[in-house]
């Protein structure tokens, strides 16, 4: 799995803090961003949520991820 580029990770973490995302969810949001960026690279999608997010969610459904996890992913990627 790809690591989030350090500059992007720093910006994402700062945004999460500024939006007062609970610290208990920040790790989850970072995990979903990593998964999303990995998905985009693997399947050659641009990492632009409006274009790729539906494909990512479809993949999560194929992998039998719960609705709750799909919603977490949407929230995390939307923040990105």
Secondary structure by P-SEA (a helix, b strand, c coil): cccccaaaaaaaaaaaaaacccccaaaaaaaaaaaaaaaaaaacccccccccaaaaaaaaaaacccaaaaaaaaaaaaac
